[in-house]
Amino acid sequence: MHYAAVRFTSQRLTAELGQVLTSLAVIDQAPGIVMSRTGGGAQQAFDRLRSMSQSQHVKVADVRGC
């Protein structure tokens, strides 16, 4: 029984880690995309993404679809 619980927890944590890494990759790429389209700097791009995230009540990683 103990091994089944450990295995379940391990699988759940692995799935969560995969989601976090995917979100981080998106967040890392998004400012570059905004910079290429607007000509602004990195901080301006991230500020713009953060502002969109807050005004639309979505996570920064999900702003790309807005």
C-alpha positions in Angstrom: 0.0 0.0 0.0 2.8 2.4 0.9 4.5 2.0 -2.5 1.2 2.7 -4.3 0.9 6.1 -2.5 4.5 7.0 -3.2 4.1 6.1 -6.9 0.9 8.1 -7.1 2.5 11.1 -5.4 5.5 10.8 -7.7 3.4 10.7 -10.8 1.4 13.7 -9.7 4.5 15.8 -8.9 6.1 14.8 -12.2 3.0 16.1 -14.1 2.9 19.3 -12.1 6.6 19.9 -12.8 6.0 19.4 -16.5 3.3 22.0 -16.4 5.5 24.5 -14.5 8.4 24.0 -17.0 6.1 24.6 -19.9 4.7 27.8 -18.3 8.2 29.1 -17.7 9.2 28.4 -21.3 6.2 30.4 -22.5 6.9 33.2 -20.1 10.5 33.3 -21.2 9.6 33.5 -24.9 6.7 36.0 -24.6 8.7 39.2 -24.0 10.9 38.5 -27.0 7.8 38.2 -29.2 6.4 41.4 -27.8 9.7 43.2 -28.3 9.9 42.1 -31.9 6.4 43.4 -32.6 6.6 46.7 -30.6 10.3 47.5 -30.8 10.4 48.2 -27.0 12.9 46.8 -24.5 12.7 43.7 -22.3 11.3 45.4 -19.3 8.6 47.2 -21.3 7.6 44.0 -22.9 7.2 42.2 -19.6 5.4 45.2 -18.1 3.0 45.0 -21.1 2.4 41.3 -20.6 1.9 41.7 -16.9 -0.6 44.6 -17.5 -2.5 42.4 -20.0 -2.5 39.5 -17.5 -3.9 41.6 -14.7 -6.5 43.4 -16.8 -7.8 40.2 -18.4 -7.5 38.2 -15.2 -5.4 35.5 -16.7 -1.9 34.1 -15.9 1.0 35.7 -17.8 1.7 32.3 -19.5 -1.9 32.5 -20.9 -1.7 36.0 -22.2 -0.2 34.8 -25.4 -3.6 33.5 -26.5 -5.3 36.8 -25.8 
